[in-house]
């Protein structure tokens, strides 16, 4: 198990209330790194580098932007979650002169899309959506309008990358996510936004509705590895995929049932390991 995929959080209090700041830190410190192989695979395929001007929609706490910036790309990120965005600022925009401050410059926005193109005035040639869709009912509803608003900021023929969960039979996390669906449906009427199986054409459907032209796709192995079950529960709940279940029951019950669902993936040393496959779709404007 590689250290880039696993962090030890044994000191965390699992019973503590998950306020917005705690949840954002759980995402940044535990869960976000699980998608690093997806970021790298996309950037390798598209040869992201100093000539790239990237707009990241739903940039979260900024790991994907940091990886692109390390390759020399000019990066702009947008996210409505201000707690996650604050963590992205700490990563990407350290104080001038701070030790270890990167040479790159980035722009981050929490109040909608930037008014114009990149910092140098040139339009974006790459738009990324690294928040995977296809695992919760309605999780792509706001994506098409966001893409339609972003496309005028992009160059003609720019590349757009959409990402989603792979087939349930290729994702060991799928049975754990079914806990979210079962609990969300335990109320009458069922709570909206619960887990549902990934569909084969989820990404193509979004591309068609946004007027994009598919130009290739790929699958990437993104195993979810955790130091212990407590870290796994905190990381998984930070994704938002269990929100409907928490609203339908309560956080303690969701934590308990997720922990039980993780038993088949616990190793002898107490770590948790779940192989998963994620999919990306490359489109052009």
N, C-alpha and C positions, 0 to 999 in steps of 0.2 A: 504494500500500500504506500503510495508516494506521499511525502510530506506536503506537497502542494495541494492535495485533495483532502487532507485530514488535519483538523486543528483540535487540540485538547481543551474541552470546556467543562471539566469535571467539577469546577468550583461554582458553576452557574446554579442558581436557585430555580429549579423547574417550576416551582409552585408560585413564584413571584408574578404579579400582574405584568402582562406584556404591553407596556405603553409603546407609543409610536417610536420613541428613541431606541428602546430595547429591541424592538422588532427590526428596525433598520440596521442596528449593529449585528443582530443575529444573521441577517441577510448578508451583510458585507463581510463578516468574519467567518461564517460557517458555510453558507449556501452558494454564494455567488461564484466562488472559485470552481464549483462543480462544472460550470459551463465554459471554463477556460479552453478546453480542447475544441469546442465549437467556434470560439472566437478565432483561435489560431488557424483552424482549417479554412475558415472563410477568408481570412487575411492572406493566407498562403495562396489560395486559389485566385484571388483578385490582385495579388501582388501589391498589397497596400504598402505605401512608403512615402517618402517626402513629397511626392507629387499629388498625394491623395488629400482631398478636402472632404471630410466625412461629417455627416449630420447623424447623430444617434438619437432616435426616438425612444423614449422610455429608458434613458441611460442609467437609471438606478444609481448605485453608489460608485459608478464610474470605472469598474475594472476593464470592461471592453474598450473604453476610450483610452485608458492608461496603456493597454497593450498596443493599440494603434499608434498612440503618441510615441511610444518607445521605438516604433518603426519609422518615426519621422513625420507621421501624418498630422495635418492640421485638423483638430477635432472640435466639434460643437455638440453639446448634449442638452436634451430637453427632458424634464421629468416633473410630474405634478406632486410627487412625494418629496416634501421639503426636507424630511429627515434623511432620506437616502441621498438627496442632492447635497446636503451639508457635508456628508461623508465624501462625496465625489469632489467637492471643493477642497477638502483637506488633502485629498490625494493629488489632485491635478493643479491646484492653484495655491501652493504654499506661499508664505510671506516672502517678499523680495529679500534675497540674501540669506534665506534660511539654509542651514546645512543640508545638503542633499537635494536642494530644490532643482527640479528638472529644467532643462534649457527650453523645452517646448512651451507653447502658450495654448491655452484652451479657453473655450467660452461655455458657460453653463447658464441655463434659463429655467426658472420654475413658474413663469407666468405666460407660457405659450411660446410659440415659435419666434426665433429672432426676426427682427424687422427686415433684415437683408441677408445677403449671402455671407460667406466666411469673412474672417477678420481682414483678409487682404482684398476683399471686394469681389473675388472670383466666386462663381456659383459652385455649389457642392457637386461633386461627381460621384459620391457614394452616400446612400441613405441606408442605415441599418436599423432593424428592429430585432433586438436580441432577446426580448422577453418572449419565451416560447408560447405559442397558442396551441389550442387543440386539446386541452385537458379539462376545461371548465366551460359549462354552457354559457354562451354569450361572451366569451373572452376576447373575441375579435370585433365586437360591436363598435368600439371607438377607434379601431385601427384604420378603417377605410377613410373616415373623415380626417384623421391625423395625416394620413398619407396624401390625401387630396390637398391639404393645406401646405404640406411640405414640398410637393413637387414643383411649384412655381419657383422655389429657391434653388432648384437643381439645374444643371446644364442639360442641354438636349442630348438624349441618349445616355443619361446617367444610369448608374447601376443602383438597384434597390434590392436589399437582402431581407427576406422574411424567414423566420425560424419557428419551428414547432416540435412538439413531442413526436417521437417515432411510434411505430405500431405497438399496441399494448403488449403483444407477445414478445417484443424485443426490449421491453422496459420492466425491470424487476420492481421498480417503484409503483407500477400500476396497481397491484393488489393493495398496497398501503393507501394509495389515493382513493381506492374504492370505499375506504372507511369514511372519507369525506362525503361521498355520495349517499351512503347508507344513513349517516347521521342527519344530513341535510334533508333527507326525505322522510325523516321520522316525525316531522310535524305535518299538520294538515291546515292549509295547503303546504306542500313542500317549499322549502326556502330556495329562491333562485340562486344560480351561480354555482351549483354543485358540480362535482367531477362527472365527466362523461367520457366514453372511449374516444380516442383520437380517430378521426376519419381520414381516409387516404388522400382526399383532395382538399383538406382544410386550407393549405397555403395557396393552392391554385385558385380556390374560390375567392380568397381575399384579393389576390392579384387581379382577377377578372373584374371584380367590383371596383377596384381602384384604377382600372384602365392600364395596367402594367402588362408587359409581354414577358412571359417566362423564357428564360434563356439558360436553363440548366439547373441541376439540383444535386444534393449530396447528403450522405448520412455520416454521422460522427458518433463515435463511442464516447459517452460522458458518464463514467461510473460515479455514483454517489458514495463517497467513503467518509466515515465519521469515526472519531476516536472512541465513542461510546454511545449508547442509546439516548442519553440525555441530549447530547449534541445533535443527534439525528432528529429528535423530536423538535428541538428548537429551530434547527435549520429548515425542516419541512414546513413548519407552521409559519415561518417567515415568508414563504412563497406567496401566501394569499390563497392558496388552493383549498385551505381548510376553513376559510372565513365563514362560509355559509353553514358549515357544520357547527362552528362555535356559536353562531347566532341562533341556531336551532336548538342547541343543548347548552353546554358551557365549556369553557376552556379546559377545565380539569378533566372532564369526561373525554374530550377529544384527545388530550395528551395521553391519558391512560390507554385508550383504544389504539392510538397510533403506536405507542410503545409495544403493545401486545402484537400488533401486526408486523412489527420489525423482527420478531423472534426468529423467523426462518433465515434472516440475513445476518445474524450475529455470528461472529467467528469465535473460535476458542479463546482468543486473547481479549474478547470483549468488544472488539471493533465491529462496525456495521459496514457491509459492503453490498451495494446494489448496482449491477451492470445496467446501463440504459443506453438507448440510441436516440439521438435527436436528428432532426432533418432541417435542411435549409434549402430555400428556393432563391435562385438568382434571377432577377428580372431587369428589364430596361424600360426607361420611360418612353 
